[in-house]
Amino acid sequence: MSGDNGVELPLRVGDIIELNSGGPRMLIVDIAAAGTIIAAWRDSSGMASEGSFLGRCVHRIDLI
């Protein structure tokens, strides 16, 4: 998601993200100290998981 000037906006709680290397779509549930992203997702069997990732290792998914 870009702002009016085309600059990428910072990630925020509620954004949908994906690892740069691929994987499931995840929901940002918190942003911890030093920009660590806490994200939640469900696997193919519906089991909920949560993990932490460096902000540089993920990118926002535009759903529109």
C-alpha positions in Angstrom: 0.0 0.0 0.0 1.4 3.4 -1.0 0.5 6.8 0.2 -0.5 9.7 -2.1 3.2 10.4 -2.9 3.9 6.8 -3.9 6.0 6.1 -0.8 5.4 2.7 0.8 3.5 3.1 4.1 4.9 1.4 7.2 3.4 -2.0 8.2 0.7 -1.7 10.9 -1.5 -4.0 13.0 -4.3 -5.4 10.8 -2.2 -5.6 7.6 -2.1 -8.8 5.7 1.4 -9.9 5.0 3.4 -12.8 3.5 7.0 -13.8 3.9 9.3 -12.7 1.1 10.1 -16.3 0.5 6.4 -17.3 0.3 4.0 -19.1 2.6 0.6 -18.4 3.9 -1.0 -15.0 4.2 -0.8 -13.7 7.7 -2.4 -11.0 9.8 -0.2 -8.6 11.8 -1.4 -8.8 15.4 1.4 -6.7 17.0 4.6 -4.9 16.3 7.1 -5.5 19.0 10.3 -3.6 20.0 12.8 -3.0 17.2 10.1 -3.6 14.5 9.6 -7.3 15.0 6.3 -8.3 13.4 4.0 -10.7 15.4 1.7 -12.4 12.9 -1.1 -15.0 13.1 -2.3 -17.4 10.4 -4.1 -20.7 9.9 -2.6 -23.7 8.2 -4.3 -25.9 5.6 -6.0 -27.9 8.4 -7.4 -24.8 10.1 -4.9 -24.8 13.0 -4.1 -21.3 14.3 -0.4 -20.4 14.6 1.5 -17.3 15.6 5.1 -16.3 15.0 7.5 -13.3 14.9 9.4 -12.1 11.9 11.8 -9.3 11.1 10.0 -6.5 9.2 12.4 -6.8 6.3 11.4 -10.5 5.8 7.8 -9.8 5.0 5.7 -7.7 2.6 2.2 -6.4 2.6 -0.4 -8.1 0.4 -2.9 -5.8 -1.3 -6.3 -7.5 -1.3 -8.0 -4.9 -3.6 
